[in-house]
Amino acid sequence: MSPQPPVVAIFGPTASGKSEVAAALAAKIDGTLIGADAMQTYRGVPILTNQPSEPTKLVGIWPLGHEASVGEYAPMAHEAIDSSLDAASTPIVVGGTGLYLRAALADLDIPPRAAPGVRERLEELYGRDAGRSAHARLQRLDPDTARLVHVNDRRRVIRALELAEVGRSLRPQDEKLWTDATRHPTIIVGIDAEPGGLEGRIMRRTAAMFAAGAADEARRALEGPISATAMKVIGLEEAAELSETEAMHAIGVKTRRYAAYQRKWMRRIPNISLISSSGSSDGIAHEILEMARAGQ
């Protein structure tokens, strides 16, 4: 019996070319592409979320009105990976959402979602005084987490409170997140793009998005039900409401900021092998294939 093919995971900042690399690799080894991008799970915004042209599992699976979560995504990703391995096809997990990537590859202790109405109540508490009361409550309920989460980090303060109120904490998840444990033998590759070169890629891709109809796509998306999570799609409101020039500038700023965040994430992933984005997609895919064959 031939050895079980490993899982290949490809991470990188937005516009680094990771989707093209993954597609080139899949073509070489008849692999199965599996998405690990929170925003690409949504239907209706393929241009704004730069959804891959090649068939990819877990892309476009939810309507915009759905409140997506990593807890719902993780078992679906595990099933997609396991079914690919059962079919002797190499799963190629590709995306730019670090937590989704780790959730796909490992068994994480993902905290439960808040009960209906809890987040709204905590959002109101946070908004009363720029988070001071909310953070003070967190200090009473979970002082260890409160020391790690800044009062200005609205999202994490609210999530920490959601968990603290049911006796859970952000800390165990964060500690386990950065271990090297994976469910299957896995090669993790980071597509490394220098900020200067990445900026040019981002602006070219943004222009291509508008040429492809991003403004009309955004307006249609905002006409129907849309969840708070889906509203985080970069460029959604800007493309719908601003002139093309203003929208492209605003989207470029947000995208560069997000790419910088992703590059920080990439350097925290255990056992990741960085490959420069300067080569061709086919060349990078060949380099990854050689790594896989060598068992690195």
Summary of the structure (lengths in Angstrom):
residues: 296
radius of gyration: 19.8
end to end distance: 21.4
largest distance: 63.5
contacts: 959
relative contact order: 0.19
helix: 54%
strand: 10%
